[in-house]
Amino acid sequence: MTKQSPLALVALVLASATTTFTAKDASSQQLEAVIQMADYLPFRIEANDSIKRLYIAGESLVGGSPLAMVDGNEHSLRFVDFGSEFFVPVGISLDRETGDVYAVRESGPLVTRVDALKDEILILGPPSESLRTRRGTPFPRLVDLNETTNTLYMLAETFPPKLLAFDLDAETLSEVVLPEFFALAIEANSVTNKIFVAASALDASQGILAVVDGADSSVTTISFGTSFFSQQAIVVNESTNTLYVGGDGVIDDVFTRALAVVDGNDYSFQLVDIDDFEVADLAVDPRANRVVAVGRESFGEVQLRTFEGSDGMKATPLGEFDVHSVAVDRYAGRIYVLGMSFHQGPQVLVFGPSGCSADPKMLNELVSSVQNLATSPETAASLLEQLERVQRALDRERPAVARERLARFQVDVVQFSNLGASDPNAVSLGDGNRIVCEATNVLGGIEVPAN
């Protein structure tokens, strides 16, 4: 079934003010681990922070499974066995509610669902036209799940381009015909039920953002004009309804690399000068309200960059590394960079925050972090009980007592992280350090009145 989409063209005027981010010397992240992936060509990485797992779509160079799974706590690697259903996925997407992983192939039965908790595999979907795929870097996001409607969206390589919508409940496939442009990548906002397609005009003169309404499949096309074009990466912060698109831009009549920041309410946008940094992929950390980018500077240095609001942009050099994709664990504050080391082959670089942030955090954020710890129910309940005691002290306007109880909480976290990985009540060392850091930030926000 084909849905012919009504087209509305909206031309937006660039905001007069532009922001310039200059890379700081200090690294914002520290390298925690390097995960080797021998005989494997990785394409894209996605993080399911609810169950602490990473999923990597790629191609085995010696035959076998194309889907890699990484334990987010132990950083151990294993592969999903597809048996006779061997294929090379062009994209993957995650359902963070159920833990399911959807791997999409170029032809044949379209979608394979992997139950991440049971390791069960189910083949879904009818044959379809080939999906857009790219045998080079960067590897754009071609597949994304709208968790609200349980619909998987896929970018098909046709002309004019099509967005394939696969209803996972009914197992039916429909098509949304897009305007005549070069479609590059997609991103779904499950909160607003909108699907975004980053595109470029046929003559490459301007950047285009197509907005597909998941309710009726209507398409609104937004032109960035000649000031922004050749975008390769797109991501949305669902918490703020803000879209980020990486590409080339013209600011003050000078060609530069830019990040388009788009308001998801009215689609007005602002260009941010990112200091001649070519973006390969983007991810967002909604808890920290930061955007994470991987790419290359014009003179060749490969970097991981974080854009953190008033704190500006921070750069972490990656050395001799060809970046493919990036993902974020919102709860652990970790960043995962997928790519190829020039000397050691395919790798996942695991970065954690370097030290405690100076910004105070809310107690409810700390509670959320503890609730998502990979530990026993008994350990989590013990730590949460202590945080409830901190909250009671604050409710009774006894800040000094709250501070003392928070300090005891930190000591207990350290003791749980000292138990060792074999103890079911243990908290991993990385998670323990992070929780202690978050508690320190909460502590910094609790003021004791002067006598």
FENTA-V981298 format. One record per residue. N is the residue number from 0. SS is DSSP state (~ for helix, > for strand, _ for the rest). OMEGA is omega as a letter, one per 40 degrees, with the letter a starting at -180 (999 if undefined). Layout:
((N,SS,OMEGA) (N,SS,OMEGA))
This chain:
((0,_,a) (1,>,i) (2,>,i) (3,_,a) (4,_,i) (5,_,a) (6,>,i) (7,>,a) (8,>,a) (9,>,i) (10,>,a) (11,_,i) (12,_,i) (13,_,i) (14,_,a) (15,_,a) (16,_,i) (17,_,a) (18,>,i) (19,>,i) (20,_,i) (21,_,a) (22,_,i) (23,>,a) (24,_,a) (25,_,i) (26,_,a) (27,_,a) (28,>,i) (29,>,a) (30,>,a) (31,>,a) (32,>,i) (33,>,a) (34,>,a) (35,>,a) (36,_,a) (37,_,i) (38,_,a) (39,>,i) (40,>,a) (41,>,i) (42,>,a) (43,>,i) (44,>,i) (45,>,a) (46,>,i) (47,>,a) (48,_,i) (49,_,i) (50,_,i) (51,_,i) (52,>,i) (53,>,i) (54,>,a) (55,>,i) (56,>,a) (57,>,a) (58,>,i) (59,>,a) (60,_,a) (61,_,a) (62,_,a) (63,_,a) (64,_,i) (65,_,a) (66,>,a) (67,>,i) (68,>,a) (69,>,i) (70,>,a) (71,_,i) (72,_,a) (73,_,a) (74,_,i) (75,_,a) (76,>,i) (77,>,a) (78,>,i) (79,_,a) (80,_,i) (81,_,i) (82,_,a) (83,_,a) (84,_,a) (85,_,i) (86,_,i) (87,_,a) (88,>,i) (89,>,i) (90,>,i) (91,>,i) (92,>,a) (93,>,i) (94,_,a) (95,_,i) (96,_,a) (97,_,a) (98,_,a) (99,>,i) (100,>,i) (101,>,i) (102,>,a) (103,>,a) (104,>,a) (105,_,a) (106,_,a) (107,_,i) (108,_,a) (109,_,a) (110,>,i) (111,>,i) (112,>,i) (113,>,i) (114,>,a) (115,_,a) (116,_,a) (117,_,a) (118,_,i) (119,>,a) (120,>,i) (121,>,i) (122,>,a) (123,>,i) (124,_,i) (125,_,i) (126,_,a) (127,_,i) (128,_,a) (129,_,i) (130,>,i) (131,_,i) (132,_,a) (133,_,a) (134,_,i) (135,_,a) (136,_,e) (137,_,i) (138,_,a) (139,_,i) (140,_,a) (141,_,a) (142,>,i) (143,>,a) (144,>,i) (145,>,a) (146,_,i) (147,_,a) (148,_,a) (149,_,i) (150,>,i) (151,>,a) (152,>,a) (153,>,a) (154,>,a) (155,>,i) (156,_,i) (157,_,i) (158,_,e) (159,_,a) (160,_,i) (161,>,i) (162,>,i) (163,>,i) (164,>,a) (165,>,i) (166,>,a) (167,_,i) (168,_,a) (169,_,a) (170,_,i) (171,>,a) (172,>,i) (173,>,a) (174,>,i) (175,>,i) (176,>,a) (177,_,i) (178,_,a) (179,_,i) (180,_,i) (181,>,i) (182,>,a) (183,>,a) (184,>,i) (185,>,i) (186,>,a) (187,>,i) (188,>,a) (189,_,a) (190,_,a) (191,_,a) (192,_,i) (193,>,i) (194,>,a) (195,>,i) (196,>,i) (197,>,a) (198,>,i) (199,>,i) (200,_,a) (201,_,i) (202,_,i) (203,_,a) (204,_,a) (205,_,i) (206,>,a) (207,>,i) (208,>,i) (209,>,a) (210,>,a) (211,>,i) (212,>,a) (213,_,a) (214,_,a) (215,_,i) (216,_,i) (217,_,a) (218,>,i) (219,>,a) (220,>,a) (221,>,i) (222,>,i) (223,>,a) (224,>,a) (225,_,a) (226,_,a) (227,>,a) (228,>,i) (229,>,a) (230,>,a) (231,>,a) (232,>,a) (233,>,i) (234,>,i) (235,>,i) (236,>,a) (237,_,a) (238,_,a) (239,_,a) (240,_,i) (241,>,a) (242,>,i) (243,>,a) (244,>,i) (245,>,i) (246,>,i) (247,>,a) (248,>,i) (249,>,a) (250,>,a) (251,_,i) (252,_,i) (253,>,i) (254,>,i) (255,>,i) (256,>,a) (257,>,i) (258,>,i) (259,>,i) (260,>,a) (261,>,i) (262,>,a) (263,_,i) (264,_,a) (265,_,i) (266,_,i) (267,_,a) (268,>,i) (269,>,i) (270,>,i) (271,>,i) (272,>,a) (273,_,i) (274,_,i) (275,_,a) (276,>,a) (277,>,a) (278,>,i) (279,>,a) (280,>,a) (281,>,i) (282,>,a) (283,>,i) (284,>,a) (285,_,a) (286,_,i) (287,_,a) (288,_,i) (289,>,i) (290,>,a) (291,>,a) (292,>,i) (293,>,a) (294,>,a) (295,>,i) (296,>,a) (297,_,a) (298,_,i) (299,_,a) (300,_,i) (301,>,a) (302,>,i) (303,>,a) (304,>,i) (305,>,i) (306,>,a) (307,_,i) (308,~,a) (309,~,i) (310,~,i) (311,_,a) (312,>,i) (313,>,a) (314,>,i) (315,>,i) (316,>,a) (317,_,i) (318,_,a) (319,_,a) (320,>,i) (321,>,a) (322,>,i) (323,>,a) (324,>,i) (325,>,i) (326,>,a) (327,>,i) (328,>,a) (329,_,a) (330,_,a) (331,_,a) (332,_,a) (333,>,i) (334,>,a) (335,>,a) (336,>,a) (337,>,i) (338,>,a) (339,>,i) (340,>,a) (341,_,a) (342,_,a) (343,_,i) (344,>,a) (345,>,a) (346,>,i) (347,>,i) (348,>,a) (349,>,a) (350,>,i) (351,>,i) (352,>,i) (353,_,i) (354,_,a) (355,_,i) (356,_,i) (357,_,a) (358,_,i) (359,_,i) (360,_,i) (361,_,a) (362,~,a) (363,~,i) (364,~,i) (365,~,i) (366,~,i) (367,~,i) (368,~,i) (369,~,i) (370,~,a) (371,_,i) (372,_,i) (373,_,a) (374,_,a) (375,_,i) (376,~,a) (377,~,i) (378,~,a) (379,~,a) (380,~,i) (381,~,a) (382,~,i) (383,~,i) (384,~,i) (385,~,i) (386,~,i) (387,~,i) (388,~,i) (389,~,a) (390,~,i) (391,~,i) (392,~,i) (393,~,i) (394,~,a) (395,_,i) (396,_,i) (397,_,a) (398,~,a) (399,~,i) (400,~,i) (401,~,i) (402,~,i) (403,~,i) (404,~,i) (405,~,i) (406,~,i) (407,~,i) (408,~,a) (409,~,i) (410,~,i) (411,~,i) (412,~,i) (413,~,a) (414,~,i) (415,~,i) (416,~,i) (417,_,a) (418,_,a) (419,_,a) (420,_,a) (421,_,a) (422,_,a) (423,_,i) (424,_,a) (425,_,i) (426,_,a) (427,_,a) (428,~,a) (429,~,i) (430,~,i) (431,~,i) (432,~,a) (433,~,a) (434,~,i) (435,~,i) (436,~,a) (437,~,i) (438,~,i) (439,~,i) (440,~,i) (441,~,i) (442,~,a) (443,~,i) (444,_,i) (445,_,a) (446,_,i) (447,_,a) (448,_,i) (449,_,i) (450,_,999))
